[in-house]
Amino acid sequence: MLYAGDNDIASGTPPERVASNFEQFVQKVQGPLPQTRIIVISIKPSLLRWSMFDKMRSANAMIRAYCSKHPGLTYVDVEPLMLGANGKPRPELFVGDGLHMTPAGYKIWTAALLPYLK
């Protein structure tokens, strides 16, 4: 299970590079271990980094497309689960820094990931 890209985008890494890094990770893992399943969690929308989310969505779209073409990869999209009716991140899912999640945020992730862990 992998969650990555959030800090990369925040530090200025282009979405294309984030997706390329994911592809390289997959190749390093599945090259010697081709039966390895990898579950990747989409880059989450957060209050702190909402202004960057278009870039995160772009990286997510490239990673999702890559996963759809390669066996053993599963893409889990948490974005729609973390957005409110206004289309923005739900504040109750984040602690005071607006980035790290509250137990309610982790509960959403747990529910989204549990079917893939059974």
C-alpha positions in Angstrom: 0.0 0.0 0.0 1.4 3.4 -1.0 0.5 7.0 -0.4 2.8 9.5 -2.1 2.9 12.7 -4.1 1.4 15.1 -1.6 4.6 16.5 -0.3 6.2 16.3 -3.8 3.6 18.5 -5.4 3.9 20.9 -2.4 7.6 21.2 -2.9 7.2 22.0 -6.6 7.6 18.6 -8.3 5.5 18.7 -11.5 2.6 16.2 -11.7 4.3 14.4 -14.6 7.4 13.7 -12.4 5.2 12.5 -9.6 3.6 10.0 -12.0 6.9 9.0 -13.4 8.3 8.4 -9.9 5.3 6.1 -9.2 6.0 4.2 -12.4 9.6 3.8 -11.4 8.6 2.5 -8.0 6.3 -0.1 -9.5 9.0 -1.3 -11.9 11.5 -1.6 -9.0 9.1 -3.6 -6.9 7.4 -5.7 -9.6 10.6 -6.3 -11.6 12.1 -8.8 -9.2 8.7 -9.6 -7.6 6.1 -9.6 -10.5 3.3 -11.0 -8.4 3.4 -8.2 -5.9 0.1 -6.3 -5.6 0.4 -2.6 -5.1 -2.5 -0.5 -3.8 -2.0 3.2 -4.3 -4.1 5.8 -2.5 -4.8 9.0 -4.5 -3.3 12.2 -3.4 -5.8 13.6 -0.9 -7.5 17.0 -1.1 -6.6 19.0 2.0 -7.4 22.5 3.4 -3.7 23.5 3.5 -2.9 22.5 0.0 -6.2 23.2 -1.8 -4.6 25.8 -4.0 -2.4 23.0 -5.4 -5.1 20.5 -5.9 -5.3 20.9 -9.7 -1.8 19.7 -9.9 -2.5 16.8 -7.5 -5.6 15.9 -9.6 -3.4 15.8 -12.7 -0.9 13.5 -11.0 -3.7 11.3 -9.8 -5.2 11.0 -13.3 -1.8 9.9 -14.7 -1.3 7.4 -11.9 -4.9 6.1 -12.3 -4.3 5.6 -16.0 -1.1 3.7 -15.4 -2.8 1.5 -12.8 -5.6 0.7 -15.2 -3.1 -0.7 -17.8 -1.0 -2.8 -15.4 -2.0 -6.0 -13.6 -1.4 -6.1 -9.9 -2.0 -2.3 -9.4 -5.1 -0.9 -7.7 -5.9 2.8 -7.5 -8.1 3.9 -4.6 -9.6 7.3 -5.1 -10.2 9.1 -1.8 -10.9 12.5 -3.3 -14.7 12.3 -3.6 -14.9 10.9 -0.1 -13.1 13.9 1.4 -14.9 16.7 -0.4 -18.0 18.3 1.0 -21.2 19.4 -0.8 -19.4 22.7 -1.7 -16.7 20.7 -3.6 -13.9 21.6 -1.1 -12.2 19.5 1.6 -14.3 18.8 4.6 -12.8 20.7 7.5 -13.7 18.0 10.1 -11.3 15.6 8.4 -8.3 17.7 9.3 -6.4 18.7 12.4 -5.5 22.4 13.0 -2.7 22.4 10.4 -5.2 21.7 7.6 -3.0 18.9 6.3 -3.0 15.9 8.6 -6.1 14.0 9.2 -8.3 13.6 12.2 -9.6 10.1 13.2 -12.7 10.9 11.0 -10.4 11.3 8.0 -8.6 8.0 8.8 -12.0 6.3 9.2 -12.9 7.3 5.6 -9.6 5.9 4.4 -10.0 2.7 6.4 -13.5 2.1 4.8 -12.1 2.8 1.3 -9.1 0.4 1.7 -10.6 -2.4 3.8 -12.2 -4.2 0.8 -8.7 -4.5 -0.8 -7.1 -5.9 2.3 -9.4 -8.9 2.7 
